[in-house]
Amino acid sequence: MSAHTATRPATTDDSRAHPPRRLRYALVLGGLTAFGPLSVDMYLPALPSMAADLGTTDATLQLTLSSFIVGLALGQLVIGPLSDALGRRRPLLVGIAIYVAASVLCAVSPSAELLIAARAVQAVGAAAGIVVARATVRDLFSGTAMTRFFSMLMLVTGLAPILAPVLGGQVLTWTSWRGVFLTLTAFGALLLAVAAFALPEPLPPHLRSPARLGRVLRTYGALLRDRAFLGYALAAGMIFAAMFSYIAGSSFVLQGVYGLSPQEYSVVFGVNGAGIVLAGQVNGRIVGRVQERTLLATGLFMATLGSAALVIAALLGLGLPGLLPPLFLVVSSIGLIMPNSNSLALANHPRSAGSASALLGVVQFVIGGAASPLVGVFGEDSAVPMATIMASFGVLSLASFLFLAGRPASAPA
């Protein structure tokens, strides 16, 4: 990539990937983006049996999720700059190898304390897949081509959280919770082999940046001072928090308050996830004819209006007929918000794509992870707390975009 290409505006439609290779990239990078949702959601159906088997409490086992989120955030901050300095392949392959080893340790852990520690290490390995996948998209694509590819990845982003608990439940029908972690081990080993043989290095040596601490800190500082980048990152992070609030509270609200059976709840959860996929694919079809900022704004207004309607339905006691349509609207909006916010945030940072990708991921998972307990704190005996928290993050997401990303992006870094 020449200097001219590196500074090309985000409105162009440029790709360094030949069309026959796009499917291969989509499969490999899609698998890498699935590390997070699979590792977070797949073992959730096993939590009760894990508590009994390890002789611990549910509250202690919740720390296995918290340690994973912390490890994911810290891992991204380290691996992002390393991938800018060493290329994408080496940090990725080492990271997946760490993931595989830590997954084995999770499977054989004799105590909750060791499991919590192993989950943190597992998350560091998973972080490599998430960061490198997003940075590789930036290496290979720009402009609308990048947004289209991010939209394609929404197939995985939307389906993985839906399928992970179902897959975990099926694994539990023939084995214990330890088998769930062995399944994750096999998934990691398969991706390690595929990445080693099917993913060429996308970042040429002349575009790499030294990973000296001072330079890394200056890069992160420059990204945080970039109002446009920060606006897009916070918009995505806040909507991610709304999604986490939905994931944390929906089972209690829909089953405990409205009386849905587990099977009916799974159908609702699946329909909402399909909305993410559908919106992402529509986004990929029309981007280029409609600007990314317009599509992002549309998604943010969808989320805000849908969450406002959700609060009204909850306050007025309109029941499931009043609750489910706005809930679908809010969740589906993620299919418009995430591809465009990621593409716009990374567009002006081709030489620090790894660091920018890491910071995007940290913002999303830290804010999202912090939002998860809020529904339980404010009560799960009605839909009002979940709806209000989702609406609050929806408004914050829109405000981040309007007040921070309203100005033109700074020069490429």
C-alpha positions as CSV (number, residue, x, y, z in Angstrom):
1,M,0.0,0.0,0.0
2,S,1.5,3.3,-1.0
3,A,1.4,6.5,1.1
4,H,-1.3,7.8,-1.2
5,T,-3.4,4.7,-0.6
6,A,-2.9,5.0,3.1
7,T,-4.3,8.4,3.2
8,R,-7.2,7.9,0.9
9,P,-10.5,9.2,2.2
10,A,-13.0,6.9,3.7
11,T,-15.4,7.5,0.9
12,T,-13.5,5.4,-1.7
13,D,-14.2,1.8,-2.3
14,D,-10.8,0.2,-2.3
15,S,-9.8,-3.4,-1.6
16,R,-6.5,-5.3,-1.6
17,A,-8.3,-8.7,-1.5
18,H,-9.1,-10.4,-4.7
19,P,-12.7,-11.5,-5.0
20,P,-11.9,-15.3,-4.9
21,R,-10.2,-14.7,-1.6
22,R,-13.0,-12.8,0.0
23,L,-15.0,-15.9,1.0
24,R,-11.8,-17.4,2.6
25,Y,-11.2,-14.2,4.5
26,A,-14.8,-14.0,5.6
27,L,-14.7,-17.5,7.0
28,V,-11.4,-17.1,8.8
29,L,-12.0,-13.7,10.2
30,G,-15.6,-14.5,11.0
31,G,-14.3,-17.5,13.1
32,L,-11.9,-15.2,14.9
33,T,-14.7,-12.7,15.8
34,A,-16.7,-15.6,17.2
35,F,-14.1,-16.2,20.0
36,G,-15.7,-13.6,22.2
37,P,-19.4,-14.6,22.1
38,L,-18.7,-18.4,22.0
39,S,-16.4,-18.1,25.1
40,V,-18.8,-15.9,27.0
41,D,-22.1,-17.6,26.2
42,M,-21.4,-21.2,25.5
43,Y,-20.9,-22.3,29.1
44,L,-23.7,-20.3,30.6
45,P,-26.2,-23.2,30.6
46,A,-23.7,-25.2,32.7
47,L,-23.3,-22.6,35.5
48,P,-25.6,-24.4,38.0
49,S,-23.9,-27.8,37.5
50,M,-20.5,-26.1,37.7
51,A,-21.3,-24.6,41.1
52,A,-22.3,-28.0,42.5
53,D,-19.4,-29.8,41.0
54,L,-16.8,-27.3,42.2
55,G,-18.4,-26.8,45.6
56,T,-18.8,-23.0,45.2
57,T,-21.5,-20.4,45.0
58,D,-23.1,-18.9,41.9
59,A,-21.7,-15.5,42.9
60,T,-18.2,-16.9,42.8
61,L,-18.7,-18.5,39.4
62,Q,-19.9,-15.1,38.0
63,L,-16.3,-14.1,38.5
64,T,-15.4,-16.4,35.6
65,L,-17.3,-14.1,33.4
66,S,-15.8,-10.9,35.0
67,S,-12.2,-12.3,34.7
68,F,-12.8,-13.1,31.0
69,I,-14.0,-9.5,30.3
70,V,-11.0,-8.0,32.1
71,G,-8.6,-10.4,30.3
72,L,-10.2,-9.5,27.0
73,A,-9.8,-5.8,27.6
74,L,-6.1,-6.0,28.8
75,G,-5.3,-8.5,26.1
76,Q,-6.5,-6.3,23.3
77,L,-4.5,-3.3,24.6
78,V,-1.3,-5.4,24.4
79,I,-1.9,-7.4,21.3
80,G,-3.1,-4.4,19.2
81,P,0.2,-2.5,19.2
82,L,2.1,-5.8,18.9
83,S,0.2,-6.6,15.7
84,D,1.1,-3.1,14.3
85,A,4.8,-3.9,15.1
86,L,5.2,-7.6,14.2
87,G,2.5,-8.0,11.6
88,R,-0.8,-9.7,12.2
89,R,0.1,-13.4,11.9
90,R,2.6,-13.9,14.8
91,P,0.5,-12.3,17.6
92,L,-2.6,-14.1,16.2
93,L,-1.0,-17.6,16.1
94,V,0.5,-17.1,19.6
95,G,-2.7,-15.8,20.9
96,I,-4.8,-18.7,19.6
97,A,-2.2,-21.2,21.0
98,I,-2.6,-19.5,24.4
99,Y,-6.4,-19.8,24.0
100,V,-6.2,-23.5,23.3
101,A,-3.9,-24.2,26.3
102,A,-6.0,-22.1,28.7
103,S,-9.2,-23.8,27.5
104,V,-7.7,-27.2,28.4
105,L,-6.8,-25.7,31.8
106,C,-10.4,-24.6,32.2
107,A,-11.7,-28.1,31.4
108,V,-9.5,-29.8,34.0
109,S,-9.7,-27.1,36.7
110,P,-10.3,-28.7,40.1
111,S,-11.4,-25.4,41.8
112,A,-13.3,-22.3,41.1
113,E,-10.2,-20.2,41.8
114,L,-8.1,-21.9,39.2
115,L,-11.0,-21.7,36.7
116,I,-11.3,-17.9,37.2
117,A,-7.6,-17.5,36.6
118,A,-7.7,-19.8,33.5
119,R,-10.6,-17.8,32.1
120,A,-8.5,-14.6,32.3
121,V,-5.7,-16.3,30.4
122,Q,-8.2,-17.7,27.9
123,A,-9.5,-14.2,27.3
124,V,-6.0,-12.9,26.5
125,G,-5.8,-15.5,23.7
126,A,-9.3,-14.7,22.5
127,A,-8.4,-11.0,22.4
128,A,-5.8,-11.8,19.7
129,G,-8.5,-13.2,17.4
130,I,-10.8,-10.2,17.9
131,V,-8.2,-7.5,17.5
132,V,-6.4,-9.1,14.5
133,A,-9.7,-9.8,12.7
134,R,-10.8,-6.2,12.8
135,A,-7.3,-4.8,12.0
136,T,-6.9,-7.3,9.0
137,V,-10.2,-6.0,7.6
138,R,-8.7,-2.4,7.7
139,D,-5.5,-3.7,6.1
140,L,-7.3,-5.3,3.2
141,F,-10.2,-2.9,2.6
142,S,-11.1,0.8,2.8
143,G,-14.1,2.9,2.3
144,T,-17.4,1.2,1.4
145,A,-15.6,-2.1,0.7
146,M,-14.5,-2.2,4.4
147,T,-18.0,-1.4,5.6
148,R,-19.4,-4.2,3.3
149,F,-17.0,-6.6,4.8
150,F,-17.8,-5.6,8.3
151,S,-21.5,-6.1,7.4
152,M,-20.7,-9.6,6.2
153,L,-19.1,-10.4,9.5
154,M,-22.4,-9.4,11.2
155,L,-23.6,-12.9,10.2
156,V,-21.2,-14.2,12.8
157,T,-21.7,-11.4,15.3
158,G,-25.4,-11.9,15.1
159,L,-25.5,-15.7,15.1
160,A,-22.8,-16.6,17.5
161,P,-24.5,-15.2,20.7
162,I,-27.7,-17.1,19.6
163,L,-26.1,-20.4,18.8
164,A,-23.5,-20.5,21.6
165,P,-26.0,-21.2,24.5
166,V,-27.9,-23.7,22.3
167,L,-24.6,-25.4,21.4
168,G,-23.6,-25.4,25.0
169,G,-26.9,-26.9,26.0
170,Q,-26.5,-29.7,23.4
171,V,-23.0,-30.5,24.6
172,L,-24.3,-30.8,28.1
173,T,-26.8,-33.5,27.0
174,W,-23.9,-36.0,26.5
175,T,-21.1,-34.6,28.7
176,S,-20.4,-32.3,31.7
177,W,-19.5,-28.7,31.8
178,R,-15.9,-29.7,31.3
179,G,-16.9,-31.0,27.8
180,V,-18.0,-27.5,26.9
181,F,-14.5,-26.2,27.5
182,L,-13.1,-29.1,25.6
183,T,-15.4,-28.1,22.7
184,L,-13.9,-24.6,22.9
185,T,-10.4,-26.2,22.9
186,A,-11.3,-28.0,19.6
187,F,-12.7,-24.8,18.1
188,G,-9.5,-23.0,19.0
189,A,-7.3,-25.7,17.6
190,L,-9.2,-25.8,14.3
191,L,-8.9,-22.0,14.0
192,L,-5.2,-22.2,14.8
193,A,-4.7,-24.6,11.9
194,V,-6.9,-22.7,9.5
195,A,-5.2,-19.3,10.4
196,A,-1.7,-20.9,10.0
197,F,-2.4,-22.2,6.5
198,A,-5.1,-20.0,5.1
199,L,-4.4,-16.5,6.4
200,P,-1.5,-14.7,4.7
201,E,0.2,-11.8,6.4
202,P,-1.8,-8.7,5.4
203,L,0.5,-6.0,6.9
204,P,3.8,-5.6,4.9
205,P,6.9,-4.7,6.8
206,H,7.2,-1.1,5.6
207,L,3.9,-0.3,7.1
208,R,4.7,-1.6,10.6
209,S,5.4,0.6,13.6
210,P,7.8,-0.2,16.5
211,A,6.1,-1.4,19.7
212,R,8.1,0.8,22.1
213,L,6.1,1.7,25.2
214,G,6.4,5.5,24.6
215,R,5.2,5.2,21.1
216,V,2.3,2.9,22.1
217,L,1.2,5.3,24.7
218,R,1.4,8.2,22.3
219,T,-0.7,6.3,19.8
220,Y,-3.4,5.5,22.3
221,G,-3.3,9.1,23.4
222,A,-3.7,10.4,19.9
223,L,-6.6,8.0,19.3
224,L,-8.3,9.2,22.5
225,R,-7.8,12.9,21.4
226,D,-9.4,12.2,18.0
227,R,-12.9,13.4,18.6
228,A,-14.3,11.5,15.6
229,F,-12.7,8.2,16.6
230,L,-13.8,8.6,20.2
231,G,-17.3,9.4,19.1
232,Y,-17.6,6.3,16.9
233,A,-16.0,4.1,19.6
234,L,-18.3,5.4,22.3
235,A,-21.4,5.1,20.1
236,A,-20.5,1.5,19.5
237,G,-19.6,0.9,23.2
238,M,-22.9,2.4,24.5
239,I,-25.0,0.3,22.1
240,F,-22.9,-2.7,23.1
241,A,-23.9,-1.9,26.7
242,A,-27.6,-1.8,25.7
243,M,-27.1,-5.2,24.1
244,F,-25.4,-6.6,27.2
245,S,-28.2,-5.3,29.3
246,Y,-30.7,-7.1,27.1
247,I,-28.7,-10.3,27.3
248,A,-28.4,-10.1,31.1
249,G,-32.0,-9.1,31.7
250,S,-34.1,-10.6,29.0
251,S,-34.3,-14.2,30.4
252,F,-35.5,-12.9,33.8
253,V,-38.0,-10.4,32.2
254,L,-39.4,-12.6,29.5
255,Q,-39.6,-15.8,31.4
256,G,-40.0,-14.6,35.0
257,V,-42.3,-11.6,34.4
258,Y,-44.1,-12.6,31.2
259,G,-44.1,-16.3,31.7
260,L,-42.4,-17.5,28.5
261,S,-41.1,-21.0,28.6
262,P,-37.4,-21.6,27.9
263,Q,-38.3,-22.8,24.4
264,E,-40.4,-19.7,23.7
265,Y,-37.7,-17.4,25.1
266,S,-35.2,-19.1,22.8
267,V,-37.5,-18.3,19.8
268,V,-37.7,-14.6,20.8
269,F,-33.9,-14.5,21.4
270,G,-33.3,-16.1,18.0
271,V,-35.7,-13.8,16.1
272,N,-34.0,-10.7,17.6
273,G,-30.6,-12.1,16.7
274,A,-31.9,-12.7,13.1
275,G,-32.8,-9.0,13.1
276,I,-29.1,-8.2,13.6
277,V,-28.1,-10.4,10.8
278,L,-30.8,-9.0,8.5
279,A,-29.9,-5.4,9.2
280,G,-26.2,-6.1,8.7
281,Q,-26.9,-7.6,5.3
282,V,-29.1,-4.8,4.2
283,N,-26.4,-2.4,5.3
284,G,-23.9,-4.2,3.1
285,R,-26.2,-4.0,0.2
286,I,-26.9,-0.3,0.3
287,V,-23.6,1.2,1.6
288,G,-22.0,3.1,-1.2
289,R,-25.4,4.4,-2.3
290,V,-26.0,5.7,1.2
291,Q,-23.1,7.1,3.2
292,E,-21.8,5.3,6.2
293,R,-22.5,8.2,8.5
294,T,-26.1,8.3,7.4
295,L,-26.5,4.6,7.9
296,L,-24.9,4.9,11.4
297,A,-27.2,7.7,12.3
298,T,-30.2,5.7,11.1
299,G,-29.2,2.8,13.3
300,L,-28.7,5.1,16.3
301,F,-32.1,6.8,15.9
302,M,-33.7,3.3,15.5
303,A,-32.1,2.2,18.8
304,T,-33.1,5.4,20.6
305,L,-36.7,5.4,19.4
306,G,-37.1,1.7,19.9
307,S,-35.8,1.9,23.5
308,A,-38.1,4.9,24.2
309,A,-41.0,2.8,23.0
310,L,-39.8,-0.1,25.1
311,V,-39.9,2.1,28.3
312,I,-43.4,3.3,27.4
313,A,-44.6,-0.3,26.9
314,A,-43.1,-1.4,30.2
315,L,-44.4,1.6,32.2
316,L,-48.0,1.2,30.7
317,G,-48.0,-2.6,31.2
318,L,-48.7,-3.3,27.5
319,G,-47.5,-6.9,27.8
320,L,-45.6,-8.8,25.2
321,P,-47.5,-7.4,22.2
322,G,-46.2,-3.9,23.3
323,L,-42.8,-5.0,24.4
324,L,-41.5,-7.4,21.6
325,P,-41.7,-5.1,18.6
326,P,-39.6,-2.2,20.1
327,L,-37.2,-4.8,21.6
328,F,-36.7,-6.2,18.1
329,L,-36.1,-2.7,16.7
330,V,-33.4,-2.0,19.3
331,V,-31.5,-5.3,18.9
332,S,-31.7,-5.2,15.1
333,S,-30.2,-1.7,15.0
334,I,-26.9,-3.2,16.0
335,G,-26.6,-4.6,12.5
336,L,-26.5,-1.0,11.2
337,I,-24.5,0.5,14.0
338,M,-21.5,-1.9,14.4
339,P,-20.3,-2.2,10.8
340,N,-20.5,1.5,10.1
341,S,-19.0,2.7,13.5
342,N,-16.1,0.2,13.2
343,S,-15.4,1.2,9.6
344,L,-15.6,4.9,10.3
345,A,-13.5,4.6,13.4
346,L,-10.7,2.7,11.6
347,A,-10.8,4.6,8.3
348,N,-8.3,7.3,9.2
349,H,-5.9,5.1,11.1
350,P,-4.4,2.6,8.6
351,R,-0.9,2.8,10.2
352,S,-2.2,2.1,13.7
353,A,-5.1,-0.2,12.8
354,G,-4.1,-2.8,15.5
355,S,-4.1,-0.2,18.3
356,A,-7.3,1.4,17.0
357,S,-8.9,-2.0,16.8
358,A,-7.8,-2.8,20.3
359,L,-9.2,0.5,21.7
360,L,-12.5,-0.1,20.0
361,G,-12.8,-3.5,21.5
362,V,-11.8,-2.3,25.0
363,V,-14.4,0.4,24.9
364,Q,-17.1,-2.0,23.8
365,F,-16.4,-4.8,26.3
366,V,-15.6,-2.6,29.3
367,I,-18.7,-0.5,29.0
368,G,-20.8,-3.6,28.0
369,G,-19.4,-5.6,30.9
370,A,-20.0,-2.8,33.4
371,A,-23.6,-2.6,32.1
372,S,-24.4,-6.3,32.6
373,P,-25.0,-6.2,36.4
374,L,-27.2,-3.1,36.3
375,V,-30.4,-4.9,35.4
376,G,-30.0,-7.2,38.4
377,V,-29.1,-4.3,40.7
378,F,-32.3,-2.3,39.8
379,G,-34.6,-5.3,40.0
380,E,-35.7,-8.1,37.7
381,D,-39.4,-8.2,38.8
382,S,-40.6,-6.0,36.0
383,A,-39.4,-4.9,32.5
384,V,-38.9,-1.3,33.5
385,P,-35.3,-1.6,34.8
386,M,-34.1,-3.4,31.7
387,A,-36.0,-1.1,29.3
388,T,-34.8,2.1,31.2
389,I,-31.1,1.0,31.1
390,M,-31.3,0.0,27.5
391,A,-32.9,3.4,26.7
392,S,-30.3,5.3,28.7
393,F,-27.4,3.7,26.8
394,G,-29.3,4.2,23.5
395,V,-29.5,8.0,24.2
396,L,-25.8,8.1,25.3
397,S,-24.8,6.3,22.1
398,L,-26.7,8.8,19.9
399,A,-25.2,11.7,21.9
400,S,-21.7,10.3,21.5
401,F,-22.1,10.3,17.8
402,L,-23.8,13.7,17.5
403,F,-21.4,15.7,19.8
404,L,-18.1,13.9,19.3
405,A,-18.2,12.5,15.8
406,G,-20.0,15.4,14.2
407,R,-16.7,17.0,13.2
408,P,-14.6,15.7,10.3
409,A,-12.0,13.1,11.2
410,S,-8.5,14.1,11.9
411,A,-5.6,13.2,9.6
412,P,-4.7,9.5,9.2
413,A,-2.4,8.1,11.8
